Amino acid sequence: MSMTIAQKIIAAHLVSGDMTPGSEVALRIDQTLTQDATGTMAYLEFETMGIPRVKTELSVAYVDHNTLQSGFENADDHRYLQTVASKHGVHFSRPGNGICHQVHLERFGKPGKTLIGSDSHTPTGGGIGMLAFGAGGLDVAVAMGGGAYYITMPKMFKVELTGKLNPYVTAKDVSLELLRILSVKGGVGAIIEWGGEGVKTLSVPERATITNMGTELGATTSIFPSDETTRAFLAAQGREQDYIPLASDEDAQYDRIISIDLSSLKPMIACPHSPDNVVSVESLKGTKVDQVCIGSCTNSSLMDMLKVASMLKGKTISPNVSLSISPGSKQVLSMLSECGALTDILASGARLLECACGPCIGMGFSPNSGGVSLRTFNRNFLGRSGTKDGQVYLVSPETAVAAALTGYITDPTTFEPMAPIVMPEKFKIDDSAVLAPAPEGNDVQVLRGPNIKEFPKSKPFADTLDASLVLKVGDNITTDHIMPAGAKILPYRSNIPFLSQFCFQVCDPAFPERAKAAGDGVIIGGSNYGQGSSREHAALVPMYLGIRCVIAKSFARIHVANLINAGILPMTFVNPEDYDSLTEGAKLSFSDLTKGMEEGVVTMTDDTGKTYQLSCVMTDRQRAIVTAGGLLNYTKEGGL
């Protein structure tokens, strides 16, 4: 049987299940990664399972999100992560070593391997031919313990690339073009494979930019072939032994094929407040810009930074623009320094930030009130920057530099041709900031600060439920709406009780108190509920506040998995028009839940006597998890 790249890797890692699209499959996981904003909770969950050492080939704990240490909380979390990683067999990437996806691509990712990470942009690893998934922390903890990772077998989409990118047109523009075509919902339920002759013209960093942005399409993951370009990248990293060739069969079948001619693309820009609100840069020329941020896991590679330095060399940024530069890793920063490119960047008036996520998750460098900020990041959700009315646009590094120099949105193709960027044959290898775990059996004391609280307890489901409709929201509710990020909130990711007061703060600041007062609560949402980050806090915090069910028109993949893991029952309207009939404050009753979950349709009645049919199609395993009150309860009962 002919297969795509993703199907080949799935088949090689299949623990159980049927590879028919829509069926549940269980996969053996080779590698895991965590970052500190989600990792603290993931390791608390792993400890609760009582498994002494991780059972993966490699697990790495990164510190790249909560690096602003304005109090003890983040420093305490970092200390906890370092000690718990050492005790349980996990490598620890120290603060300042870089962004998890950039470092993992450079130093650890391997073609043909499976990877899950407690960060939604883990599919970045698809740039070197990994099958890499974003997941909730509980799923990562289970995988570290030797358990399988369960997904619904995806459809297969292929993007056929022809031609070659013109000067100042970039991989970011390719991603934005696909977002324009498909929208933030267009990749749901699919793995996107990139192929065609045009693939050969793209470097690994460019491929990784594209697979990183695939997350914004709602795709399960994205993947490129592993070819001679991949081999050269791994060889430059001193890891040529990790290379294997990977390609789809010539007669592989796809559910959809999209063709993009690279030579026809122009610089693109995503307007506030969604990554798919895409237009050409040219159409917005002359728009005044207040701030420019270059970096993030999307565009912080050495190649990106060398292009930025080339465009800035000998020039000074506009006096009305504030420019930040965040190299993606210590390796990138060191090589920029040694070749002199860092001097060119600093001489322009740019501000150098540390090798971390920083402004992307609202951790400093927020724009001025109402300010226009051009960012090379992957998300521009309302308020994510830390400024509630900030106007955030997503662009390539080249478009970002053009705006920083002119003070306005400017098409970079109007600039003089850039000198060719020559990548080094060998990268600077220094893994001293990645700490190996203690030998097995070593008595390591795990250090916990006072901000680290126990994992919240969930309730099993009975056969009936009476609950209040405590919140009704619209379409495209993101995990940033549900559980915001930012410098004020992220330090409390290991403290669910304190964190709960910020839940749905963007939509309704009164929600937490109302939910607690209700006892058992229900949330109603529109289409694509839970898009964005993989943060399981967007499920754990509502669970802590008493939310038992979320009913929506449709869900994002990772979030519905996180709801199930938290013991919250996700359901969709059989008749989407029923959404309009429900109002906040309604009293809702559910009967015969056990039978309804088994048959896939639950009946709900409101306090007017109107009945609603709700779809809750789940696998036997998912139903057992929800009934038990969540994955942790299920695992304790022997369900690993």
HUNORFEN-V134643 format. One record per helix or strand of 2 or more residues. SS is the DSSP state (alpha for helix, beta for strand). FROM is the first residue (numbers start at 1). TO is the last residue. If there is no record, write none. Layout:
{{SS FROM TO} {SS FROM TO}}
This chain:
{{alpha 5 13} {beta 14 17} {beta 24 27} {beta 31 35} {alpha 36 49} {beta 58 62} {alpha 72 88} {beta 91 93} {alpha 100 107} {beta 114 117} {alpha 120 128} {beta 131 134} {alpha 137 144} {beta 149 152} {beta 155 162} {alpha 171 182} {beta 190 195} {alpha 197 201} {alpha 204 217} {beta 221 224} {alpha 228 236} {alpha 240 242} {beta 256 261} {alpha 262 264} {beta 268 270} {beta 278 280} {alpha 281 284} {beta 291 294} {alpha 302 312} {beta 322 326} {alpha 330 339} {alpha 341 347} {beta 351 353} {alpha 358 361} {beta 372 375} {beta 391 394} {alpha 397 406} {alpha 412 414} {beta 434 435} {beta 465 472} {alpha 479 482} {alpha 490 492} {alpha 496 502} {alpha 511 518} {beta 521 525} {alpha 537 544} {beta 547 552} {alpha 557 565} {beta 569 573} {alpha 576 581} {beta 587 590} {alpha 593 599} {beta 601 606} {beta 611 615} {alpha 620 628} {alpha 631 636}}
